[in-house]
């Protein structure tokens, strides 16, 4: 079970995505703009993934949110969605772009796959650290 931040200004899209992720067993935190997302990130230091729309009201975009996350939480994967083409190459593998309309199940599966890979990497890293700390 992961804690996933969903940032989407269109209520029906946000509700549908949140329900899809909750049905998968994830805890979903819903925000309707980037400022709400920043507040949610400040109150929740255990966010495992973010799904954000690009164009939202409030003067800040999903791209701005991804740039902030790249600085303060670089290990948190981001799925960016939009009805227009968006270049996310500046983010490397941290950000995945999904054009709207997207398949909810495909997005859910992509998130689950990435989170499982992250957990395996964390487990291998922890095992490596433990093996090295016992050899001294």
MDAnalysis code that builds the backbone (N, CA, C; Angstrom):
import MDAnalysis as mda
import numpy as np

u = mda.Universe.empty(408, n_residues=136, atom_resindex=np.repeat(np.arange(136), 3), trajectory=True)
u.add_TopologyAttr("name", ["N", "CA", "C"] * 136)
u.add_TopologyAttr("resid", np.arange(1, 137))
u.add_TopologyAttr("resname", ["UNK", "UNK", "UNK", "UNK", "UNK", "UNK", "UNK", "UNK", "UNK", "UNK", "UNK", "UNK", "UNK", "UNK", "UNK", "UNK", "UNK", "UNK", "UNK", "UNK", "UNK", "UNK", "UNK", "UNK", "UNK", "UNK", "UNK", "UNK", "UNK", "UNK", "UNK", "UNK", "UNK", "UNK", "UNK", "UNK", "UNK", "UNK", "UNK", "UNK", "UNK", "UNK", "UNK", "UNK", "UNK", "UNK", "UNK", "UNK", "UNK", "UNK", "UNK", "UNK", "UNK", "UNK", "UNK", "UNK", "UNK", "UNK", "UNK", "UNK", "UNK", "UNK", "UNK", "UNK", "UNK", "UNK", "UNK", "UNK", "UNK", "UNK", "UNK", "UNK", "UNK", "UNK", "UNK", "UNK", "UNK", "UNK", "UNK", "UNK", "UNK", "UNK", "UNK", "UNK", "UNK", "UNK", "UNK", "UNK", "UNK", "UNK", "UNK", "UNK", "UNK", "UNK", "UNK", "UNK", "UNK", "UNK", "UNK", "UNK", "UNK", "UNK", "UNK", "UNK", "UNK", "UNK", "UNK", "UNK", "UNK", "UNK", "UNK", "UNK", "UNK", "UNK", "UNK", "UNK", "UNK", "UNK", "UNK", "UNK", "UNK", "UNK", "UNK", "UNK", "UNK", "UNK", "UNK", "UNK", "UNK", "UNK", "UNK", "UNK", "UNK", "UNK", "UNK", "UNK"])
u.atoms.positions = np.array([
    [0.843, -1.174, 0.000],
    [0.000, 0.000, 0.000],
    [0.888, 1.238, 0.000],
    [0.607, 2.143, -0.920],
    [1.386, 3.370, -1.038],
    [0.498, 4.570, -0.750],
    [1.141, 5.670, -0.444],
    [0.444, 6.943, -0.250],
    [0.692, 7.765, -1.514],
    [-0.393, 8.051, -2.251],
    [-0.281, 8.706, -3.549],
    [-1.019, 10.042, -3.527],
    [-0.322, 11.085, -3.959],
    [-0.885, 12.421, -4.060],
    [-1.430, 12.609, -5.475],
    [-2.720, 12.912, -5.581],
    [-3.361, 13.160, -6.873],
    [-3.707, 14.638, -6.947],
    [-3.152, 15.325, -7.965],
    [-3.353, 16.761, -8.124],
    [-4.036, 16.990, -9.471],
    [-5.316, 17.304, -9.427],
    [-6.127, 17.431, -10.645],
    [-7.266, 18.401, -10.362],
    [-7.420, 19.423, -11.212],
    [-8.456, 20.425, -10.986],
    [-9.835, 19.991, -11.475],
    [-9.899, 19.030, -12.374],
    [-11.189, 18.540, -12.860],
    [-11.712, 17.486, -11.884],
    [-12.796, 17.799, -11.148],
    [-13.274, 16.890, -10.094],
    [-13.576, 15.468, -10.569],
    [-14.226, 15.315, -11.709],
    [-14.589, 13.962, -12.154],
    [-13.355, 13.127, -12.454],
    [-12.346, 13.730, -13.065],
    [-11.103, 13.003, -13.340],
    [-10.416, 12.653, -12.023],
    [-10.346, 13.615, -11.105],
    [-9.694, 13.386, -9.804],
    [-10.398, 12.279, -9.028],
    [-11.726, 12.326, -8.990],
    [-12.477, 11.305, -8.246],
    [-12.282, 9.925, -8.860],
    [-12.352, 9.839, -10.192],
    [-12.195, 8.539, -10.860],
    [-10.804, 7.960, -10.606],
    [-9.781, 8.802, -10.717],
    [-8.416, 8.333, -10.480],
    [-8.219, 7.932, -9.024],
    [-8.720, 8.740, -8.116],
    [-8.586, 8.422, -6.687],
    [-9.274, 7.096, -6.364],
    [-10.464, 6.874, -6.922],
    [-11.174, 5.613, -6.687],
    [-10.392, 4.433, -7.244],
    [-9.833, 4.591, -8.441],
    [-9.055, 3.512, -9.068],
    [-7.853, 3.138, -8.194],
    [-7.150, 4.149, -7.703],
    [-5.968, 3.890, -6.869],
    [-6.355, 3.348, -5.493],
    [-7.441, 3.843, -4.928],
    [-7.907, 3.340, -3.626],
    [-8.355, 1.886, -3.741],
    [-9.009, 1.542, -4.861],
    [-9.424, 0.153, -5.080],
    [-8.226, -0.782, -5.137],
    [-7.071, -0.244, -5.527],
    [-5.830, -1.020, -5.583],
    [-5.198, -1.141, -4.184],
    [-5.769, -0.431, -3.199],
    [-5.270, -0.516, -1.832],
    [-4.392, 0.650, -1.405],
    [-4.256, 1.650, -2.273],
    [-3.417, 2.792, -1.941],
    [-4.189, 3.824, -1.125],
    [-3.471, 4.592, -0.343],
    [-4.036, 5.749, 0.345],
    [-3.870, 6.927, -0.601],
    [-4.963, 7.622, -0.887],
    [-4.935, 8.709, -1.861],
    [-5.220, 10.031, -1.160],
    [-4.370, 11.000, -1.444],
    [-4.568, 12.363, -0.965],
    [-4.916, 13.191, -2.193],
    [-6.077, 13.823, -2.183],
    [-6.560, 14.565, -3.342],
    [-6.366, 16.067, -3.167],
    [-5.868, 16.709, -4.225],
    [-5.698, 18.162, -4.249],
    [-6.200, 18.679, -5.590],
    [-6.738, 19.910, -5.591],
    [-7.264, 20.459, -6.843],
    [-6.344, 21.505, -7.468],
    [-5.202, 21.799, -6.832],
    [-4.222, 22.696, -7.447],
    [-2.860, 22.487, -6.783],
    [-1.855, 23.155, -7.317],
    [-0.485, 22.948, -6.841],
    [-0.295, 23.473, -5.421],
    [-0.929, 24.589, -5.080],
    [-0.782, 25.117, -3.717],
    [-1.317, 24.133, -2.682],
    [-2.450, 23.499, -2.962],
    [-2.961, 22.454, -2.059],
    [-1.985, 21.290, -1.987],
    [-1.378, 20.949, -3.106],
    [-0.420, 19.843, -3.140],
    [0.808, 20.161, -2.294],
    [1.301, 21.385, -2.374],
    [2.450, 21.785, -1.559],
    [2.103, 21.674, -0.082],
    [0.903, 22.110, 0.295],
    [0.463, 21.986, 1.693],
    [0.380, 20.519, 2.101],
    [-0.174, 19.680, 1.227],
    [-0.286, 18.249, 1.533],
    [1.092, 17.619, 1.687],
    [2.035, 18.011, 0.832],
    [3.403, 17.496, 0.952],
    [4.044, 17.938, 2.256],
    [3.734, 19.153, 2.694],
    [4.277, 19.642, 3.959],
    [3.728, 18.890, 5.162],
    [2.518, 18.376, 5.047],
    [1.892, 17.652, 6.161],
    [2.104, 16.145, 6.091],
    [2.612, 15.647, 4.957],
    [2.776, 14.205, 4.754],
    [4.166, 13.935, 4.206],
    [5.075, 13.526, 5.069],
    [6.434, 13.281, 4.584],
    [6.607, 11.886, 3.993],
    [5.551, 11.121, 3.920],
    [5.640, 9.759, 3.371],
    [4.833, 9.607, 2.090],
    [4.950, 10.553, 1.176],
    [4.296, 10.431, -0.128],
    [5.163, 9.534, -1.001],
    [4.550, 8.499, -1.569],
    [5.294, 7.538, -2.384],
    [5.258, 7.847, -3.873],
    [4.235, 8.574, -4.330],
    [4.102, 8.901, -5.749],
    [3.154, 10.076, -5.897],
    [3.288, 10.770, -7.032],
    [2.429, 11.920, -7.334],
    [1.893, 11.758, -8.753],
    [0.592, 12.011, -8.909],
    [-0.022, 12.098, -10.226],
    [-0.562, 13.516, -10.330],
    [-0.104, 14.258, -11.340],
    [-0.524, 15.650, -11.454],
    [-0.916, 16.019, -12.873],
    [-1.946, 16.825, -12.957],
    [-2.300, 17.461, -14.211],
    [-1.269, 18.562, -14.462],
    [-1.171, 19.038, -15.684],
    [-0.236, 20.116, -15.991],
    [-0.891, 21.475, -15.771],
    [-1.981, 21.732, -16.468],
    [-2.621, 23.049, -16.420],
    [-3.715, 23.082, -15.362],
    [-3.486, 23.940, -14.351],
    [-4.453, 24.081, -13.262],
    [-4.544, 25.542, -12.851],
    [-5.620, 25.914, -12.191],
    [-5.743, 27.301, -11.731],
    [-4.770, 27.584, -10.580],
    [-4.492, 28.855, -10.381],
    [-3.670, 29.232, -9.237],
    [-2.286, 29.728, -9.601],
    [-1.948, 29.765, -10.864],
    [-0.661, 30.322, -11.276],
    [0.500, 29.342, -11.301],
    [0.355, 28.169, -10.698],
    [1.410, 27.155, -10.715],
    [0.898, 25.937, -11.471],
    [1.792, 25.299, -12.203],
    [1.407, 24.151, -13.020],
    [1.968, 22.855, -12.442],
    [1.547, 21.759, -13.031],
    [2.106, 20.465, -12.659],
    [3.594, 20.380, -12.958],
    [4.056, 21.099, -13.966],
    [5.493, 21.146, -14.266],
    [6.223, 21.847, -13.114],
    [5.642, 22.925, -12.592],
    [6.237, 23.607, -11.431],
    [6.311, 22.664, -10.230],
    [5.249, 21.890, -10.030],
    [5.231, 20.927, -8.926],
    [6.320, 19.874, -9.110],
    [6.463, 19.364, -10.314],
    [7.499, 18.356, -10.588],
    [8.897, 18.930, -10.356],
    [9.109, 20.180, -10.746],
    [10.415, 20.813, -10.509],
    [10.699, 20.947, -9.014],
    [9.678, 21.317, -8.250],
    [9.850, 21.416, -6.806],
    [10.165, 20.044, -6.201],
    [9.434, 19.028, -6.630],
    [9.664, 17.679, -6.119],
    [11.057, 17.177, -6.470],
    [11.558, 17.546, -7.647],
    [12.901, 17.127, -8.055],
    [13.962, 17.657, -7.095],
    [13.667, 18.773, -6.443],
    [14.608, 19.363, -5.494],
    [14.400, 18.825, -4.082],
    [13.163, 18.814, -3.613],
    [12.920, 18.469, -2.213],
    [12.652, 16.984, -1.967],
    [12.160, 16.273, -2.976],
    [11.892, 14.836, -2.849],
    [12.233, 14.130, -4.156],
    [13.503, 14.087, -4.497],
    [13.904, 13.564, -5.816],
    [13.581, 12.093, -6.044],
    [13.341, 11.330, -5.006],
    [13.052, 9.903, -5.194],
    [11.569, 9.620, -5.438],
    [10.717, 10.636, -5.329],
    [9.279, 10.435, -5.523],
    [8.952, 10.483, -7.013],
    [8.438, 9.388, -7.561],
    [8.074, 9.383, -8.978],
    [6.816, 10.219, -9.233],
    [6.767, 10.830, -10.404],
    [5.659, 11.707, -10.772],
    [5.088, 11.249, -12.110],
    [3.765, 11.174, -12.183],
    [3.066, 10.949, -13.441],
    [2.380, 12.251, -13.775],
    [2.747, 12.837, -14.917],
    [2.197, 14.104, -15.348],
    [1.220, 13.844, -16.485],
    [0.022, 14.436, -16.393],
    [-1.005, 14.222, -17.399],
    [-1.437, 15.554, -18.002],
    [-1.817, 15.510, -19.269],
    [-2.303, 16.721, -19.925],
    [-2.983, 16.355, -21.229],
    [-3.893, 17.230, -21.653],
    [-4.532, 17.082, -22.945],
    [-3.663, 17.608, -24.073],
    [-2.544, 18.225, -23.726],
    [-1.605, 18.714, -24.744],
    [-0.262, 18.037, -24.524],
    [0.574, 18.067, -25.535],
    [1.890, 17.439, -25.431],
    [2.791, 18.261, -24.508],
    [3.480, 17.594, -23.613],
    [4.361, 18.260, -22.656],
    [5.714, 17.555, -22.669],
    [6.771, 18.329, -22.788],
    [8.124, 17.783, -22.780],
    [8.580, 17.620, -21.326],
    [8.783, 16.386, -20.910],
    [9.221, 16.118, -19.538],
    [10.659, 15.605, -19.508],
    [11.383, 15.792, -20.596],
    [12.744, 15.257, -20.694],
    [13.689, 15.849, -19.652],
    [13.412, 17.061, -19.174],
    [14.285, 17.674, -18.163],
    [14.312, 16.875, -16.865],
    [13.327, 16.018, -16.655],
    [13.211, 15.275, -15.403],
    [13.828, 13.882, -15.449],
    [14.270, 13.437, -16.592],
    [14.817, 12.092, -16.696],
    [13.732, 11.054, -16.469],
    [14.074, 10.002, -15.729],
    [13.127, 8.903, -15.502],
    [12.173, 9.155, -14.340],
    [12.358, 10.261, -13.633],
    [11.520, 10.539, -12.469],
    [10.084, 10.861, -12.854],
    [9.890, 11.488, -14.013],
    [8.555, 11.912, -14.452],
    [8.137, 11.129, -15.688],
    [6.918, 10.600, -15.631],
    [6.322, 9.889, -16.759],
    [5.161, 10.738, -17.262],
    [5.102, 10.969, -18.567],
    [3.999, 11.731, -19.145],
    [2.936, 10.794, -19.673],
    [1.669, 11.067, -19.318],
    [0.527, 10.297, -19.824],
    [-0.443, 11.281, -20.464],
    [-0.616, 11.210, -21.787],
    [-1.547, 12.139, -22.442],
    [-2.997, 11.807, -22.091],
    [-3.805, 12.856, -21.943],
    [-5.241, 12.672, -21.729],
    [-5.917, 12.538, -23.078],
    [-6.935, 11.737, -23.197],
    [-7.466, 10.880, -22.140],
    [-6.583, 9.648, -21.959],
    [-6.366, 9.263, -20.730],
    [-5.544, 8.099, -20.448],
    [-6.403, 6.984, -19.878],
    [-5.895, 5.784, -19.977],
    [-6.559, 4.599, -19.455],
    [-6.234, 4.500, -17.963],
    [-7.249, 4.588, -17.119],
    [-7.036, 4.531, -15.668],
    [-6.290, 3.277, -15.243],
    [-6.647, 2.146, -15.834],
    [-5.996, 0.888, -15.463],
    [-4.516, 0.905, -15.861],
    [-4.199, 1.493, -17.013],
    [-2.798, 1.569, -17.439],
    [-1.999, 2.460, -16.503],
    [-2.585, 3.575, -16.093],
    [-1.908, 4.456, -15.139],
    [-1.715, 3.750, -13.808],
    [-2.760, 3.103, -13.317],
    [-2.683, 2.358, -12.059],
    [-1.600, 1.284, -12.124],
    [-1.554, 0.544, -13.222],
    [-0.555, -0.517, -13.372],
    [0.855, 0.054, -13.453],
    [1.010, 1.179, -14.149],
    [2.320, 1.822, -14.224],
    [2.812, 2.274, -12.864],
    [1.920, 2.835, -12.088],
    [2.282, 3.267, -10.733],
    [2.659, 2.067, -9.883],
    [1.851, 1.027, -9.922],
    [2.127, -0.166, -9.113],
    [3.455, -0.808, -9.487],
    [3.727, -0.883, -10.789],
    [4.989, -1.460, -11.255],
    [6.173, -0.649, -10.750],
    [6.093, 0.659, -10.875],
    [7.192, 1.532, -10.438],
    [7.385, 1.448, -8.927],
    [6.302, 1.431, -8.175],
    [6.422, 1.366, -6.717],
    [7.017, 0.034, -6.262],
    [6.652, -1.061, -6.939],
    [7.255, -2.360, -6.606],
    [8.752, -2.343, -6.886],
    [9.143, -1.753, -8.008],
    [10.572, -1.657, -8.348],
    [11.307, -0.809, -7.310],
    [10.694, 0.277, -6.868],
    [11.312, 1.121, -5.842],
    [11.494, 0.361, -4.534],
    [10.503, -0.453, -4.174],
    [10.600, -1.239, -2.935],
    [11.724, -2.268, -3.031],
    [11.858, -2.900, -4.184],
    [12.946, -3.868, -4.372],
    [14.300, -3.178, -4.278],
    [14.413, -2.000, -4.863],
    [15.660, -1.245, -4.795],
    [15.980, -0.843, -3.356],
    [14.966, -0.399, -2.626],
    [15.175, -0.039, -1.216],
    [15.637, -1.255, -0.412],
    [15.021, -2.398, -0.658],
    [15.385, -3.618, 0.068],
    [16.819, -4.030, -0.241],
    [17.226, -3.958, -1.522],
    [18.604, -4.298, -1.890],
    [19.599, -3.323, -1.266],
    [19.261, -2.057, -1.263],
    [20.133, -1.042, -0.671],
    [20.277, -1.264, 0.819],
    [19.181, -1.539, 1.493],
    [19.217, -1.795, 2.931],
    [20.052, -3.039, 3.236],
    [19.887, -4.082, 2.438],
    [20.672, -5.306, 2.643],
    [22.161, -5.032, 2.443],
    [22.498, -4.228, 1.450],
    [23.888, -3.874, 1.197],
    [24.471, -3.068, 2.355],
    [23.715, -2.115, 2.846],
    [24.171, -1.297, 3.983],
    [24.375, -2.179, 5.202],
    [23.436, -3.085, 5.467],
    [23.546, -3.967, 6.623],
    [24.745, -4.894, 6.490],
    [24.987, -5.404, 5.292],
    [26.120, -6.321, 5.112],
    [27.450, -5.600, 5.296],
    [27.515, -4.369, 4.881],
    [28.747, -3.599, 5.031],
    [28.956, -3.134, 6.462],
    [27.868, -2.859, 7.171],
    [28.028, -2.371, 8.550],
    [28.419, -3.502, 9.501],
    [28.100, -4.755, 9.153],
    [28.470, -5.864, 10.015],
    [29.893, -6.347, 9.771],
    [30.509, -5.890, 8.686],
    [31.848, -6.363, 8.372],
    [32.947, -5.547, 9.054],
    [32.594, -4.503, 9.788],
    [33.604, -3.687, 10.469],
    [33.945, -4.228, 11.804],
])
